[in-house]
Amino acid sequence: MDYQLYYWPTIQGRGEFVRLVLEEAGARYRDVARETGKGAGVAALIRFLNGRNIERPPFAPPFLEAGKLVIGQTANILQFLGARHSLAPKHEGGRLWTHELQLTMADLLVEIHDTHHPVAAGLYYEDQKKEARRRAADFLKHRLPKFLGYFEQVLAKSARGENYLAGMRLTYADLSMFQIVAGLNYAFPCAMAKAARKCRRVFALHGRVQERPRIAAYLASPRRIPFNDEGIFRHYAELDAG
């Protein structure tokens, strides 16, 4: 099946979690808003949201068109793709567990975003720098260790030769964990250097995913949008722990 991914063209954002799964699966897909020409670009994304008669319209990007299906919400898209491309456990308990892990990562993403936009998403960072410093300091001291410690514990419970979050096989949750660690390394390099000493399993998982052939090829390609200060993961030196 060919897929059409709709997301903003200049940031990784939540769309990157979907791209990583499509790349690992070797799936054929169009990154519609990044294309040029008729029926592509941001205009196509907006037309899809505003101009088409969709029975179940998505709230916002990312959303995925798969045949007659239009699927929104990152965790929902990943659950769909994971089942189709052997990136989720086959048994119900394992599928629910993988989805639970993904939802926990979604909670973490919100907190990461709020380190630089703690007051309002519609304001510039410069309009809330004072509040951002307080929020980031609390996040790095309390919330980040709690989240990373949790995923470290999950991996420790899989220490019987199982290298991944949901067991012995890679799932979409592992790809998402890779992206979170990569993004945090960009946003908070000083804080993450300290975290690496306590969360060795989490960082080792990041390394294993990064070395997978299809992921490595994707990361080296122009399809991978570089981190920048417009997305979820932003580097402001004054927010990083020295």
Secondary structure, 3 states (H helix, E strand, C coil): CEEEEECCCCCCCCHHHHHHHHHHHCCEEEEHHHCCCCCCHHHHHHHHHHHCCCCCCCCCCCEEEECCEEEECHHHHHHHHHHHCCCCCCCHHHHHHHHHHHHHHHHHHHHHHHHHCCCCCCCCHHHHHHHHHHHHHHHHHHHHHHHHHHHHHHHHHCCCCCCECCECCCCHHHHHHHHHHHHHHHHCHHHHHHHHHHCHHHHHHHHHHHCCHHHHHHHCCCCCCCCCCCCCCCCCHHHCCC
